[in-house]
Amino acid sequence: MGLALVLGLCAAGSLAAATEVRLLETFPAGEDIVVAPNANLYLRVAYTLDTPQHVWVRPYFQGKPAQAGSGGSPVYSGSGELLGWFFLMQDGAEVDEIRVSAGDGSHARTQPVASWPWHVVARAGVAAAGSEPAWVATLRAQREAAERA
């Protein structure tokens, strides 16, 4: 899945000279997975940001936003890890790409910074993926604390 893929975006203005993200792992793990509708999918993402900004991790299918729900983004700064998550809302919904964007949320000052392949299909009746890894709970707690701040 290109877990070591790093893509930095150099742009004048809104984004810092070094906005970098790297996909560390996913849950459920795998490059081609099937999940039940409304099951949460998680991405563990390392980041390095020169300026404070939001970082969005969103699912796409065939170049368009997928039929999915996904989380917003608190403001991140410096270096660390963040939790991206989404769920496919209906049976047959599909994802073939994850896109990461960073900025202030405005059209002019939010730019794409990375794209990773990840094929996910929602199918009714599929068993749950099992217990979430510890990094999901840790990053979820950090995110919730940042959103309350």
SESE-113206 format. One line per field, with one value per residue: residue in one letter; x, y, z of N, C-alpha, C, O, CB in turn. Coordinates in nm, 2 decimals. Glycine has a CB too. Example, Ala and Ser with C-alpha at 12.3 -4.5 7.8 and 13.67 -1.06 7.14 Angstrom:
2
rest (A	S)
n.x (1.32	1.28)
n.y (-0.57	-0.22)
n.z (0.78	0.71)
ca.x (1.23	1.37)
ca.y (-0.45	-0.11)
ca.z (0.78	0.71)
c.x (1.32	1.29)
c.y (-0.33	0.00)
c.z (0.78	0.79)
o.x (1.42	1.34)
o.y (-0.33	0.11)
o.z (0.85	0.80)
cb.x (1.13	1.41)
cb.y (-0.45	-0.06)
cb.z (0.90	0.57)
//
This chain:
149
rest (M	G	L	A	L	V	L	G	L	C	A	A	G	S	L	A	A	A	T	E	V	R	L	L	E	T	F	P	A	G	E	D	I	V	V	A	P	N	A	N	L	Y	L	R	V	A	Y	T	L	D	T	P	Q	H	V	W	V	R	P	Y	F	Q	G	K	P	A	Q	A	G	S	G	G	S	P	V	Y	S	G	S	G	E	L	L	G	W	F	F	L	M	Q	D	G	A	E	V	D	E	I	R	V	S	A	G	D	G	S	H	A	R	T	Q	P	V	A	S	W	P	W	H	V	V	A	R	A	G	V	A	A	A	G	S	E	P	A	W	V	A	T	L	R	A	Q	R	E	A	A	E	R	A)
n.x (0.08	0.21	0.32	0.54	0.53	0.59	0.48	0.55	0.43	0.51	0.43	0.35	0.23	-0.05	0.02	0.28	0.63	0.70	0.49	0.42	0.30	0.25	0.15	0.11	-0.02	-0.32	-0.66	-0.92	-0.64	-0.47	-0.48	-0.69	-1.00	-1.30	-1.58	-1.85	-2.14	-2.13	-1.92	-1.64	-1.34	-0.99	-0.71	-0.37	-0.17	0.13	0.26	0.42	0.43	0.49	0.35	0.06	-0.23	-0.53	-0.58	-0.71	-0.84	-0.97	-1.20	-1.22	-1.37	-1.33	-1.22	-1.40	-1.56	-1.63	-1.92	-1.95	-1.91	-1.71	-1.45	-1.40	-1.15	-0.92	-0.69	-0.36	-0.01	0.35	0.51	0.39	0.14	-0.18	-0.53	-0.71	-1.04	-1.32	-1.65	-1.83	-2.14	-2.35	-2.45	-2.25	-2.11	-1.80	-1.44	-1.15	-0.93	-0.74	-0.74	-0.55	-0.57	-0.46	-0.47	-0.65	-0.91	-1.05	-1.13	-0.93	-0.70	-0.65	-0.50	-0.43	-0.22	-0.14	-0.20	-0.33	-0.35	-0.63	-0.83	-1.16	-1.46	-1.80	-2.01	-2.31	-2.37	-2.11	-1.86	-1.74	-1.43	-1.27	-1.08	-1.00	-0.67	-0.43	-0.33	-0.55	-0.73	-0.56	-0.49	-0.74	-0.82	-0.64	-0.72	-0.98	-0.92	-0.79	-0.99	-1.16	-1.01)
n.y (-0.12	0.11	0.21	0.36	0.58	0.92	1.24	1.56	1.89	2.18	2.50	2.84	3.08	2.97	2.71	2.56	2.54	2.28	2.04	1.74	1.41	1.07	0.75	0.52	0.29	0.08	0.01	-0.19	-0.40	-0.43	-0.43	-0.47	-0.49	-0.60	-0.48	-0.44	-0.24	0.09	0.03	0.14	0.26	0.30	0.51	0.54	0.81	0.98	1.31	1.61	1.94	2.28	2.50	2.57	2.38	2.24	1.89	1.68	1.35	1.17	0.95	0.83	0.73	0.63	0.88	1.06	1.19	0.94	0.74	0.80	0.86	1.08	1.20	1.53	1.78	1.87	2.14	2.09	2.09	2.11	1.80	1.47	1.22	1.14	1.05	0.93	0.87	0.69	0.58	0.35	0.41	0.25	-0.07	-0.21	0.03	0.18	0.23	0.35	0.50	0.71	1.04	1.31	1.63	1.96	2.26	2.57	2.51	2.67	2.71	2.83	2.81	2.55	2.25	1.96	1.70	1.44	1.11	0.79	0.45	0.24	-0.02	-0.06	-0.22	-0.22	-0.46	-0.61	-0.82	-0.90	-1.01	-0.84	-0.67	-0.73	-0.67	-0.33	-0.20	-0.08	0.18	0.31	0.38	0.54	0.75	0.85	0.95	1.16	1.32	1.38	1.53	1.75	1.86	1.95	2.15)
n.z (0.00	-0.01	0.23	0.32	0.17	0.12	0.09	0.02	0.01	-0.15	-0.14	-0.20	0.03	0.18	0.27	0.46	0.39	0.43	0.44	0.54	0.52	0.63	0.58	0.83	0.93	0.89	1.01	0.96	0.87	0.56	0.20	0.04	0.13	0.30	0.46	0.70	0.64	0.78	0.96	1.14	0.99	1.02	1.00	1.07	1.08	1.03	1.08	0.97	1.02	0.93	1.00	1.21	1.12	0.98	0.91	0.68	0.63	0.38	0.22	-0.12	-0.43	-0.75	-0.82	-0.70	-0.41	-0.17	-0.08	0.21	0.57	0.75	0.97	1.11	1.16	1.41	1.48	1.39	1.48	1.44	1.48	1.47	1.53	1.38	1.38	1.12	1.01	0.89	0.76	0.57	0.43	0.32	0.19	-0.06	-0.11	-0.19	-0.17	-0.32	-0.29	-0.07	0.03	0.14	0.27	0.36	0.55	0.61	0.57	0.39	0.04	-0.10	0.06	0.13	0.05	-0.15	-0.01	-0.01	-0.14	-0.12	-0.22	-0.13	-0.11	-0.03	0.04	0.13	0.26	0.34	0.63	0.68	0.90	1.20	1.22	1.44	1.75	1.80	1.74	1.99	1.92	1.80	2.01	2.16	1.98	1.92	2.17	2.20	1.99	2.06	2.29	2.18	2.03	2.23	2.34)
ca.x (0.00	0.30	0.32	0.65	0.51	0.58	0.46	0.56	0.38	0.57	0.34	0.36	0.11	-0.12	0.08	0.42	0.72	0.72	0.38	0.44	0.22	0.30	0.06	0.18	-0.10	-0.47	-0.74	-0.86	-0.52	-0.48	-0.49	-0.82	-1.08	-1.45	-1.63	-1.99	-2.17	-2.12	-1.80	-1.53	-1.21	-0.90	-0.58	-0.27	-0.09	0.24	0.26	0.51	0.38	0.56	0.25	-0.06	-0.33	-0.61	-0.54	-0.83	-0.82	-1.10	-1.21	-1.27	-1.40	-1.32	-1.19	-1.50	-1.58	-1.70	-2.04	-1.90	-1.90	-1.57	-1.43	-1.34	-1.01	-0.87	-0.57	-0.24	0.11	0.47	0.52	0.31	0.05	-0.32	-0.62	-0.81	-1.14	-1.44	-1.73	-1.91	-2.28	-2.44	-2.41	-2.20	-2.03	-1.66	-1.34	-1.03	-0.82	-0.75	-0.68	-0.52	-0.55	-0.42	-0.49	-0.74	-1.05	-1.10	-1.10	-0.80	-0.59	-0.65	-0.44	-0.40	-0.08	-0.10	-0.30	-0.29	-0.45	-0.68	-0.96	-1.25	-1.60	-1.90	-2.10	-2.40	-2.34	-1.96	-1.82	-1.66	-1.28	-1.20	-1.05	-0.91	-0.54	-0.42	-0.31	-0.68	-0.78	-0.46	-0.50	-0.88	-0.82	-0.56	-0.80	-1.09	-0.87	-0.76	-1.12	-1.21	-0.92)
ca.y (0.00	0.23	0.27	0.45	0.70	1.05	1.34	1.70	1.99	2.31	2.60	2.97	3.13	2.91	2.59	2.57	2.48	2.13	1.97	1.60	1.31	0.94	0.65	0.42	0.16	0.10	-0.09	-0.32	-0.40	-0.49	-0.34	-0.49	-0.54	-0.60	-0.45	-0.42	-0.10	0.16	-0.01	0.24	0.23	0.39	0.53	0.60	0.90	1.06	1.43	1.72	2.07	2.40	2.59	2.50	2.37	2.12	1.78	1.59	1.22	1.14	0.84	0.86	0.62	0.67	1.02	1.14	1.16	0.81	0.75	0.77	0.96	1.09	1.30	1.66	1.79	1.98	2.20	2.02	2.16	2.04	1.66	1.37	1.12	1.17	0.94	0.95	0.76	0.70	0.46	0.34	0.42	0.15	-0.19	-0.19	0.15	0.14	0.33	0.30	0.60	0.80	1.17	1.39	1.77	2.03	2.40	2.63	2.47	2.74	2.66	2.89	2.78	2.41	2.19	1.82	1.68	1.30	1.02	0.65	0.35	0.15	-0.07	-0.11	-0.24	-0.25	-0.57	-0.65	-0.95	-0.93	-1.01	-0.73	-0.69	-0.77	-0.56	-0.22	-0.19	0.03	0.31	0.37	0.44	0.65	0.87	0.90	1.03	1.28	1.40	1.44	1.64	1.86	1.92	2.02	2.27)
ca.z (0.00	-0.01	0.37	0.33	0.08	0.18	-0.02	0.07	-0.08	-0.14	-0.20	-0.14	0.09	0.29	0.33	0.49	0.29	0.45	0.49	0.51	0.59	0.59	0.63	0.91	0.92	0.88	1.07	0.94	0.79	0.43	0.08	-0.03	0.25	0.29	0.59	0.71	0.64	0.91	1.04	1.13	0.94	1.08	0.94	1.15	0.99	1.08	1.01	1.01	0.97	0.97	1.06	1.26	1.02	0.98	0.82	0.66	0.57	0.33	0.12	-0.26	-0.52	-0.89	-0.83	-0.64	-0.27	-0.15	0.00	0.35	0.67	0.80	1.08	1.09	1.19	1.49	1.43	1.43	1.46	1.46	1.43	1.56	1.46	1.39	1.35	1.02	1.02	0.81	0.75	0.44	0.48	0.27	0.13	-0.19	-0.11	-0.22	-0.17	-0.39	-0.27	0.05	0.00	0.26	0.24	0.48	0.54	0.70	0.54	0.28	-0.09	-0.15	0.14	0.17	-0.06	-0.13	0.02	-0.03	-0.19	-0.10	-0.26	-0.03	-0.16	0.08	0.00	0.24	0.23	0.46	0.68	0.70	1.04	1.25	1.20	1.56	1.84	1.75	1.80	2.09	1.86	1.77	2.13	2.20	1.89	1.94	2.30	2.17	1.90	2.14	2.38	2.09	1.99	2.34	2.37)
c.x (0.09	0.30	0.43	0.64	0.50	0.57	0.46	0.50	0.45	0.48	0.36	0.23	0.06	-0.05	0.23	0.50	0.73	0.59	0.39	0.35	0.27	0.20	0.14	0.11	-0.25	-0.53	-0.88	-0.74	-0.55	-0.50	-0.62	-0.91	-1.23	-1.49	-1.78	-2.02	-2.17	-2.01	-1.70	-1.41	-1.11	-0.77	-0.49	-0.17	0.01	0.24	0.38	0.46	0.46	0.47	0.13	-0.17	-0.42	-0.56	-0.66	-0.79	-0.95	-1.10	-1.27	-1.29	-1.41	-1.31	-1.29	-1.51	-1.67	-1.83	-2.01	-1.91	-1.76	-1.56	-1.38	-1.20	-0.98	-0.75	-0.45	-0.12	0.23	0.47	0.44	0.24	-0.10	-0.40	-0.71	-0.91	-1.25	-1.52	-1.81	-2.06	-2.37	-2.38	-2.36	-2.12	-1.88	-1.57	-1.22	-0.91	-0.85	-0.68	-0.66	-0.50	-0.52	-0.44	-0.58	-0.89	-1.11	-1.06	-0.96	-0.68	-0.59	-0.61	-0.42	-0.25	-0.04	-0.23	-0.25	-0.39	-0.50	-0.82	-1.04	-1.39	-1.69	-2.00	-2.18	-2.36	-2.20	-1.94	-1.73	-1.51	-1.21	-1.17	-0.96	-0.78	-0.53	-0.40	-0.44	-0.73	-0.69	-0.48	-0.64	-0.89	-0.75	-0.65	-0.91	-1.04	-0.84	-0.89	-1.18	-1.13	-0.96)
c.y (0.12	0.30	0.37	0.57	0.82	1.15	1.48	1.79	2.12	2.41	2.74	3.00	3.04	2.79	2.61	2.50	2.33	2.08	1.83	1.51	1.17	0.84	0.54	0.28	0.19	-0.01	-0.08	-0.31	-0.47	-0.39	-0.35	-0.56	-0.52	-0.58	-0.44	-0.27	-0.04	0.12	0.10	0.18	0.34	0.39	0.60	0.68	0.98	1.19	1.52	1.84	2.19	2.50	2.52	2.49	2.24	2.02	1.69	1.47	1.18	1.03	0.89	0.73	0.68	0.82	1.11	1.10	1.03	0.84	0.71	0.89	0.96	1.20	1.43	1.66	1.90	2.04	2.12	2.11	2.08	1.90	1.57	1.27	1.17	1.05	0.99	0.84	0.79	0.57	0.47	0.33	0.31	0.03	-0.16	-0.06	0.10	0.26	0.27	0.39	0.68	0.93	1.25	1.53	1.84	2.18	2.45	2.59	2.55	2.68	2.71	2.84	2.64	2.33	2.04	1.80	1.53	1.22	0.88	0.55	0.27	0.11	-0.13	-0.12	-0.28	-0.36	-0.61	-0.79	-0.99	-0.92	-0.89	-0.77	-0.74	-0.65	-0.46	-0.23	-0.07	0.17	0.38	0.45	0.56	0.77	0.93	0.99	1.16	1.37	1.46	1.55	1.76	1.94	2.00	2.15	2.40)
c.z (0.00	0.13	0.39	0.25	0.16	0.07	0.05	-0.03	-0.05	-0.21	-0.12	-0.07	0.20	0.35	0.36	0.39	0.31	0.52	0.45	0.59	0.54	0.66	0.70	0.91	0.92	0.97	1.02	0.85	0.66	0.32	0.01	0.07	0.22	0.44	0.59	0.70	0.78	1.00	1.03	1.07	0.98	1.01	1.04	1.06	1.07	1.01	1.06	0.94	1.02	1.03	1.11	1.14	1.05	0.88	0.81	0.59	0.52	0.22	-0.01	-0.33	-0.66	-0.90	-0.76	-0.49	-0.25	-0.07	0.14	0.44	0.72	0.90	1.03	1.13	1.29	1.42	1.48	1.41	1.49	1.40	1.53	1.47	1.48	1.34	1.24	1.03	0.93	0.81	0.63	0.48	0.43	0.20	-0.01	-0.21	-0.12	-0.21	-0.24	-0.36	-0.14	0.01	0.13	0.21	0.37	0.45	0.64	0.68	0.43	0.15	-0.13	-0.07	0.20	0.04	-0.04	-0.10	0.00	-0.08	-0.18	-0.15	-0.14	-0.08	-0.05	0.01	0.12	0.19	0.36	0.50	0.70	0.85	1.08	1.24	1.32	1.65	1.77	1.82	1.90	2.03	1.83	1.89	2.17	2.11	1.90	2.06	2.27	2.08	1.98	2.24	2.30	2.05	2.10	2.38	2.30)
o.x (0.03	0.30	0.42	0.73	0.43	0.64	0.37	0.53	0.44	0.47	0.38	0.12	0.13	-0.06	0.29	0.45	0.77	0.59	0.38	0.33	0.31	0.17	0.23	0.17	-0.29	-0.47	-0.94	-0.73	-0.64	-0.54	-0.66	-0.90	-1.27	-1.45	-1.84	-1.94	-2.21	-2.00	-1.67	-1.37	-1.15	-0.72	-0.52	-0.10	-0.03	0.21	0.42	0.45	0.49	0.52	0.10	-0.19	-0.38	-0.50	-0.71	-0.71	-1.04	-1.00	-1.36	-1.23	-1.49	-1.38	-1.28	-1.48	-1.77	-1.84	-2.03	-1.92	-1.69	-1.65	-1.32	-1.13	-1.02	-0.70	-0.44	-0.13	0.22	0.43	0.44	0.27	-0.13	-0.35	-0.79	-0.87	-1.28	-1.47	-1.85	-2.09	-2.47	-2.26	-2.44	-2.05	-1.84	-1.61	-1.19	-0.80	-0.97	-0.56	-0.75	-0.43	-0.55	-0.42	-0.60	-0.98	-1.21	-0.96	-0.88	-0.57	-0.54	-0.67	-0.41	-0.16	0.08	-0.34	-0.14	-0.51	-0.42	-0.91	-1.00	-1.44	-1.65	-2.05	-2.12	-2.33	-2.17	-1.99	-1.66	-1.47	-1.09	-1.22	-0.87	-0.77	-0.61	-0.45	-0.44	-0.76	-0.74	-0.49	-0.66	-0.95	-0.79	-0.65	-0.94	-1.11	-0.86	-0.89	-1.25	-1.19	-0.89)
o.y (0.24	0.42	0.45	0.65	0.84	1.14	1.51	1.77	2.17	2.40	2.74	2.96	3.03	2.77	2.69	2.42	2.26	2.08	1.80	1.53	1.16	0.85	0.47	0.18	0.30	-0.11	0.03	-0.22	-0.55	-0.28	-0.27	-0.68	-0.44	-0.65	-0.43	-0.19	-0.10	0.17	0.14	0.07	0.45	0.29	0.71	0.62	1.05	1.20	1.50	1.85	2.19	2.58	2.41	2.60	2.15	2.06	1.63	1.47	1.14	1.02	0.97	0.62	0.76	0.88	1.23	0.99	1.02	0.94	0.59	1.00	0.86	1.28	1.44	1.56	2.02	1.99	2.10	2.20	1.98	1.89	1.60	1.25	1.22	0.96	1.08	0.72	0.91	0.47	0.57	0.24	0.28	0.04	-0.09	-0.04	0.00	0.38	0.15	0.36	0.71	0.92	1.25	1.56	1.79	2.23	2.40	2.64	2.51	2.61	2.63	2.84	2.61	2.34	1.99	1.87	1.50	1.26	0.85	0.58	0.23	0.19	-0.22	-0.03	-0.35	-0.34	-0.63	-0.88	-1.10	-0.82	-0.84	-0.89	-0.78	-0.54	-0.49	-0.26	0.02	0.26	0.50	0.56	0.66	0.88	1.05	1.10	1.27	1.49	1.58	1.65	1.87	2.06	2.10	2.24	2.50)
o.z (0.01	0.14	0.48	0.25	0.26	-0.03	0.13	-0.15	0.06	-0.33	0.00	-0.12	0.31	0.48	0.28	0.31	0.21	0.64	0.33	0.71	0.43	0.78	0.64	0.89	0.94	1.00	1.02	0.76	0.65	0.35	-0.06	0.09	0.15	0.53	0.48	0.73	0.87	1.12	0.91	1.11	0.98	0.96	1.09	0.98	1.17	0.88	1.17	0.82	1.14	1.11	1.06	1.08	1.12	0.78	0.90	0.49	0.60	0.14	-0.02	-0.30	-0.69	-0.99	-0.77	-0.45	-0.32	0.00	0.18	0.40	0.72	0.91	0.92	1.14	1.27	1.32	1.60	1.32	1.57	1.29	1.65	1.36	1.58	1.28	1.26	1.06	0.89	0.87	0.58	0.56	0.50	0.16	-0.09	-0.31	-0.07	-0.24	-0.23	-0.41	-0.11	-0.03	0.21	0.11	0.48	0.34	0.75	0.75	0.37	0.15	-0.19	-0.12	0.31	-0.06	0.08	-0.15	0.00	-0.06	-0.22	-0.13	-0.06	-0.09	0.01	-0.06	0.21	0.08	0.46	0.41	0.75	0.92	0.99	1.24	1.31	1.62	1.70	1.93	1.89	2.09	1.83	1.88	2.21	2.16	1.88	2.06	2.32	2.11	1.96	2.25	2.35	2.04	2.08	2.44	2.32)
cb.x (-0.09	0.25	0.32	0.78	0.39	0.71	0.33	0.70	0.23	0.72	0.19	0.40	0.00	-0.25	0.06	0.45	0.86	0.84	0.24	0.59	0.07	0.44	-0.02	0.19	-0.06	-0.52	-0.74	-0.96	-0.41	-0.60	-0.38	-0.80	-1.03	-1.51	-1.57	-2.05	-2.31	-2.25	-1.75	-1.51	-1.21	-0.88	-0.58	-0.20	-0.19	0.38	0.13	0.66	0.23	0.63	0.21	-0.12	-0.27	-0.76	-0.41	-0.94	-0.75	-1.16	-1.29	-1.16	-1.52	-1.45	-1.18	-1.64	-1.64	-1.61	-2.16	-1.75	-2.00	-1.47	-1.34	-1.42	-0.92	-0.84	-0.56	-0.22	0.11	0.49	0.66	0.22	0.07	-0.35	-0.70	-0.75	-1.19	-1.41	-1.82	-1.87	-2.34	-2.54	-2.52	-2.31	-2.05	-1.66	-1.30	-1.05	-0.81	-0.70	-0.76	-0.39	-0.68	-0.27	-0.54	-0.73	-1.14	-1.06	-1.20	-0.81	-0.58	-0.79	-0.30	-0.43	-0.06	-0.05	-0.35	-0.25	-0.40	-0.69	-0.94	-1.25	-1.61	-1.98	-2.03	-2.55	-2.40	-1.87	-1.75	-1.69	-1.22	-1.07	-0.98	-0.98	-0.43	-0.30	-0.23	-0.78	-0.78	-0.32	-0.47	-0.98	-0.76	-0.43	-0.86	-1.16	-0.74	-0.68	-1.22	-1.22	-0.77)
cb.y (0.00	0.33	0.16	0.38	0.68	1.08	1.32	1.74	2.00	2.31	2.56	3.08	3.13	2.86	2.47	2.51	2.54	2.10	2.04	1.56	1.33	0.91	0.58	0.47	0.07	0.08	-0.07	-0.42	-0.47	-0.59	-0.37	-0.58	-0.48	-0.72	-0.32	-0.47	-0.08	0.16	-0.15	0.30	0.21	0.36	0.61	0.50	0.99	1.00	1.51	1.68	2.08	2.46	2.70	2.57	2.36	2.16	1.70	1.67	1.12	1.27	0.72	0.95	0.54	0.62	1.06	1.13	1.27	0.71	0.66	0.73	0.93	1.12	1.24	1.77	1.81	1.92	2.35	1.88	2.29	2.03	1.62	1.44	0.98	1.29	0.90	0.96	0.74	0.74	0.44	0.23	0.55	0.22	-0.30	-0.18	0.24	0.08	0.36	0.29	0.69	0.73	1.25	1.34	1.83	2.00	2.44	2.78	2.48	2.89	2.70	3.04	2.88	2.35	2.25	1.74	1.71	1.23	1.05	0.62	0.26	0.22	-0.17	-0.01	-0.35	-0.12	-0.70	-0.64	-1.05	-0.83	-1.14	-0.70	-0.56	-0.85	-0.62	-0.09	-0.18	-0.01	0.30	0.27	0.34	0.60	0.83	0.78	0.95	1.25	1.31	1.33	1.59	1.82	1.81	1.93	2.23)
cb.z (0.12	-0.11	0.47	0.31	0.00	0.27	-0.10	0.12	-0.07	-0.20	-0.19	-0.24	-0.01	0.25	0.24	0.63	0.30	0.53	0.44	0.53	0.56	0.64	0.51	1.05	1.05	0.74	1.23	0.89	0.87	0.43	-0.01	-0.16	0.38	0.23	0.65	0.85	0.57	0.98	1.00	1.27	0.78	1.23	0.81	1.24	0.91	1.08	1.03	0.96	1.01	0.85	0.96	1.38	0.88	0.95	0.87	0.58	0.67	0.27	0.18	-0.33	-0.48	-0.96	-0.97	-0.71	-0.19	-0.08	-0.06	0.33	0.79	0.68	1.18	1.16	1.07	1.64	1.47	1.35	1.54	1.61	1.41	1.65	1.52	1.30	1.47	0.88	1.16	0.66	0.88	0.35	0.45	0.17	0.13	-0.28	0.01	-0.36	-0.02	-0.54	-0.39	0.18	-0.11	0.33	0.17	0.52	0.40	0.70	0.66	0.29	-0.19	-0.14	0.26	0.22	-0.09	-0.26	0.17	0.10	-0.33	0.05	-0.37	0.11	-0.28	0.20	-0.11	0.28	0.18	0.42	0.59	0.62	1.08	1.40	1.15	1.53	1.96	1.78	1.69	2.18	1.73	1.72	2.24	2.18	1.74	1.96	2.41	2.10	1.78	2.22	2.45	1.97	1.94	2.46	2.34)
//
